[in-house]
Amino acid sequence: MNRPKARLPRGFRDRGPAEIAAERAVLETVRRVYESYGFSALETPAFEYTDALGKFLPDVDRPNEGVFSLQDDDGQWLSLRYDLTAPLARYVAANFQHLTKPFRRYQLGPVWRNEKPGPGRFREFLQFDADTVGSASPSADAELLMMLADTLEALGLKRGEYIVKLNNRKLLDGVIETAGIRLDDRARRGTVMRAIDKLDRLGIEGVKALLGKGRKDESGDFTKGAELGDEAIGSVLMFVVSKEPIIQNSYEATHSQISYAISKSEIGKVGLSEIDAIHSILRSCGYGNDRIRFDTGIVRGLDYYTGPVFEAQLTFPVQNEAGETVVFGSVAGGGRYDDLVARFTGQQVPATGVSIGVSRLISALASRGLSAASQPLVVVTVMDKADAAASFQTVAELRAAGLRAEAYVGTGKFGDQMKYADRRGAAIAVIEGGDERARGEVTLKDLALGAELAKSVESRAAWTANRQAQFSVRRADLVAEIKKLLSGRS
């Protein structure tokens, strides 16, 4: 037989119970914060018509413009959504007359990008978005910034372990205009934006190459640059790299520096006034520079942003796949996209949103010991296959008491059942054979304690002979004794 290989496509992965449990806890926390701000849930399908999604991805040199597409039986092209914002714009356009404006929604779901996979970079990942559609007020942007900071702290991150950075695309447009690129030259403008967005990853020299003739990466792939002259490259880099003194100085010093850089651009002046309005709201609500900070290096790669853009970055060091110590980096981002709905209706509808990259965030929380584990598992052994019903009755009793429990459904003997419980990561094994049942007792084996004790002896067999973590309790006290064990009380 010609059997298929059991393999995964590049950029995709399987996930186990520990990661899923951590994800569930994170999602519930994010949902609680979003709903506390008044946002309501919405779901859109995984597939959209390709033309409805539009061409806004940063990696436009990838096949299918960065998306996964297929042709329907009626000849129309469908694509898996690459984010949750483009489908939202389609939803708003289709239901505009019936929506309460501003329309405030949150959405959780997987997205897919046909991009070059790499360490920690997958083609399928989970996003958790919140958007306000129908408000041009900077207060809508400020609210999302505050909500993002509150969400990170609700997940257990302390101040100093994260920073939410804010910039404005209009400021960048002002700098680009000053550099001699027309704002209606979307192709070159987009190339400049994407180059700046890679500053943290490629450094100044890498960005400089992308602003000029182009750059060849480690794999030998060549990316065409924006072909700016040296003077224009210098102007762009001066604005972007000025973020270091900006971080150290006061907002007033930052304001003065940026005012000078965009003094000849009207759109740049509008962008600075929007930053001023957002800054005023943040400070009046107690969100200082230690939580939300203006930073000219923030660009965001998607082409549909039109105003304020923001990004949440984690500041603590972690080890990457190569064992190197690096700063974790971005886990969330967003911004204003006032023109996206107009693609469908011809009428500009102001909108702003934020998106959390759930998988990266969970990985970061795990590195700080903040990820949630599954509820402890109790495995009930089946000593007599002919009387398996008794074990299932015990399991039902444990579940009714709010415990996570299962009865052994395999065909193995007692030793096999203990090995199974160990491999399942069970906290406790319940042993109730005929002898125990006759005495009105059950035996509890504390597998979590046993695993710890086993670390200090020569072999598992030596610990088993000692049996320090196994004892009998009255059958009537089973639930109470298990809860006592799980709570850590002796």
Stockholm file with secondary structure:
# STOCKHOLM 1.0

chainA/1-490         MNRPKARLPRGFRDRGPAEIAAERAVLETVRRVYESYGFSALETPAFEYTDALGKFLPDVDRPNEGVFSLQDDDGQWLSLRYDLTAPLARYVAANFQHLTKPFRRYQLGPVWRNEKPGPGRFREFLQFDADTVGSASPSADAELLMMLADTLEALGLKRGEYIVKLNNRKLLDGVIETAGIRLDDRARRGTVMRAIDKLDRLGIEGVKALLGKGRKDESGDFTKGAELGDEAIGSVLMFVVSKEPIIQNSYEATHSQISYAISKSEIGKVGLSEIDAIHSILRSCGYGNDRIRFDTGIVRGLDYYTGPVFEAQLTFPVQNEAGETVVFGSVAGGGRYDDLVARFTGQQVPATGVSIGVSRLISALASRGLSAASQPLVVVTVMDKADAAASFQTVAELRAAGLRAEAYVGTGKFGDQMKYADRRGAAIAVIEGGDERARGEVTLKDLALGAELAKSVESRAAWTANRQAQFSVRRADLVAEIKKLLSGRS
#=GR chainA/1-490 SS CCCCCCCCCTTCCCCCHHHHHHHHHHHHHHHHHHHHTTCEECCCCSEEEHHHHCSCCSCTTSGGGGSCEEECTTSCEEEECSSSHHHHHHHHHHHGGGSCSSEEEEEEEEEECCCCCBTTBCSEEEEEEEEEESCCCHHHHHHHHHHHHHHHHHTTCCTTSEEEEEEEHHHHHHHHHHTTCCTTCHHHHHHHHHHHHTHHHHHHHHHHHHHTTEEECTTSCEEECCCCCHHHHHHHHHHHHTHHHHHHSCHHHHHHHHHHHTTTCHHHHHHHHHHHHHHHHHHHTTCCTTTEEECTTCCCSCTTCCSEEEEEEEEEEEECTTSCEEEEEEEEEEEECTTTTHHHHSSCCCEEEEEEEHHHHHHHHHHTTCCCCCCCEEEECCSCGGGHHHHHHHHHHHHHTTCEEEECCSCCCHHHHHHHHHHTTCSEEEECCHHHHHHTEEEEEEHHHHHHHHTTSSCHHHHHHHCTTEEEEEGGGHHHHHHHHHTTCC
#=GC SS_cons         CCCCCCCCCTTCCCCCHHHHHHHHHHHHHHHHHHHHTTCEECCCCSEEEHHHHCSCCSCTTSGGGGSCEEECTTSCEEEECSSSHHHHHHHHHHHGGGSCSSEEEEEEEEEECCCCCBTTBCSEEEEEEEEEESCCCHHHHHHHHHHHHHHHHHTTCCTTSEEEEEEEHHHHHHHHHHTTCCTTCHHHHHHHHHHHHTHHHHHHHHHHHHHTTEEECTTSCEEECCCCCHHHHHHHHHHHHTHHHHHHSCHHHHHHHHHHHTTTCHHHHHHHHHHHHHHHHHHHTTCCTTTEEECTTCCCSCTTCCSEEEEEEEEEEEECTTSCEEEEEEEEEEEECTTTTHHHHSSCCCEEEEEEEHHHHHHHHHHTTCCCCCCCEEEECCSCGGGHHHHHHHHHHHHHTTCEEEECCSCCCHHHHHHHHHHTTCSEEEECCHHHHHHTEEEEEEHHHHHHHHTTSSCHHHHHHHCTTEEEEEGGGHHHHHHHHHTTCC
//
